[in-house]
Amino acid sequence: MLQREFITFEVGGQLFGLDIMAIREIRAWTPVTKLPRVPHYVAGVVNLRGTVLPVVDLAARLGWKETEATPRHAIIVTQVGGQARGLIVDTVSDIVTIAADALQSPPTTSCDGVVPFIEGLAAIDDQMVMVLDLDKLNADEMLPEAA
């Protein structure tokens, strides 16, 4: 049976997951340098060992209130299609293994908010985990490329 590993984390009190293969590292919060004329959900950039890493406020990207980042927050560094991006999350929870067929399709509701970014839903213990689709999350971003 095929299994997938996910890192789970919280944003806005909700539990999300990302495929572990797309994650490069998890960093402690570091203040970002704001950029002019970027989408509202782009918090700014940080220096990641000499490269410029765009950092996305995941809560704002999902259509929720912007994150008031504190040292308790974390930045999950993802890599998709050769592009590195940071995602601001409230807390990183766990690494979980889910059978590939245990991932259920998200409900088909209106196309705003979180649903378009969800690859699937999985019940872990007593919690529902929304597994995010990084390709969709990054789809319309106009961000500086990391050098």
Protein Blocks (a to p, Z undefined) as FASTA:
>chain_A
ZZdddddddeehiacdddfklpmbdcddddddddehiafklnbdcdeehiacddddfklm
nopacddddfkbccddddeehiacddddfbdcbdcdddfklpccdddddfehjllmpnbd
cdehjbccddddfklmmmmpccdddZZ
